[in-house]
Amino acid sequence: MSTFLGMPATAPRGVGNLRGDQPFPEAARTALGNAQLRRNLAHATTTIRAKSARVVGELPDWQRLRDAGSALKAYTMAHLPELLEQLEERVVAAGGVVHWAADANEANQIVTDLVRATGHDRVIKVKSMATQEIGLNEALEAAGIEPVETDLAELIVQLGHDKPSHILVPAIHRNRAEIREIFLREMPGVDPALTDEPAVLAGAARRYLRETFLRTKVAVSGANFAVAETGTLAVVESEGNGRMCLTLPETLITVMGVEKVVPAWRDLEVFLQLLPRASTGERMNPYTSMWTGVTPGDGPQNFHLVLLDNGRSAVLADEVGRQALHCIRCSACLNVCPVYERTGGHAYGSVYPGPIGAVLSPQLTGVEDNASLPYASTLCGACFDACPVKIDIPAILVHLREQHVEAGKRPTPESIAMAAAAYTMDHPRLYAAAQRAAKLSRIVGRRGRGLPPPLNGWTTGRDVPAPPKQTFRDWWAGR
Ligand code: SF4
């Protein structure tokens, strides 16, 4: 086993598609100027929210399921090295090969070498956040290997030379007219009379993908879960494309973040109830594929599992922040977040958008490298309420803000004012004198007045309340 999980203090930070070109505020401002994007997002998130709420409401034990999911994840994080060693042992015993990748570059190199060793130059892909995180498509293309996304939304994003903007619905920012235009421009062999009817668009993608499935010998997938007890990998998806990728090729390479391991087979009972209801609003996931190593004469005859750290060891070392590793990528927190609903996913820069992105990406890269993301939230708490594994995202956001402030430690007008206020309140006589001397009512006492410079920024969007005529001390002294 690699040593990286044993050395959290010196673990490498995450590299790959975890940082944006711009801080969140600037990127969000650009996104807010796109009315079409806001309409698409509002429609999509409202629809998914309502669907999910309906099926969640059907389960009388939903809160107990959430508790169970949370407890299982906490147990997993507390025993991660042992569980990963057990998983490795079981996968190898079933005929698979396990590789350990400390960061994105190492993982990309491993996958590239494995594909090259097969002698093929094209891979089909199951939708996978881990491979997006490490920038695998870019790395394969640079090595002369063609990656073909087979999830419909991922295919739209790939053909559009675009970036995903939602964990579950990567092309949520596109409407069907835009998708038709992308297909006509980029899809090989597409019918020029293509309309923007959803069924027609899906049919065009199906024809293109079917042919690709049949002539491609190598597949790359992610994994939703990996069972340490049995060495079984699981992928859940809703189009059947994943099933094709996981069964038709000769070689299957799975890239999985180390946090996806679960201790036992029976634990899937909890997660396979939580995930579809919280994510797509379905009672049961349409396609759940599971495989254990290699089965002679059935499915891929070569199976490689790449276990990816890429900053996760460092996250694990933080007792508050490690909750972010509990995420099962359902995207419920995105769909309820008022900030995400208005800005969309691209504003977050990282492949992980929305509330989970705001807590996961800064930890994977180091807070200073994604410093604006912990502030991309109103702390309303809707994400915590929606999360099927009860990740306390607001608490992690506050924790990361604190880390960012501590790391910066540059005096600002606010920090100077707060330090002065703390000192004054710590010294009763000084405090009484300050109250008498302030006579603030003459300066700021009427509603609608702002503070004088350099504090005027604070009152740009709010009034300073008028101080009472009599202080508590005066009132007390009068009695
Ligand atoms: S943080 Fe919770 S709600 Fe958000 S994607 Fe992860 S599991 Fe789902």
Residues whose N, C-alpha, C, O or C-beta is under 5 A from the ligand:
A	BS01	SF4	C327 I328 R329 C330 S331 A332 C333 I356 C383 A386 C387 P388 I391
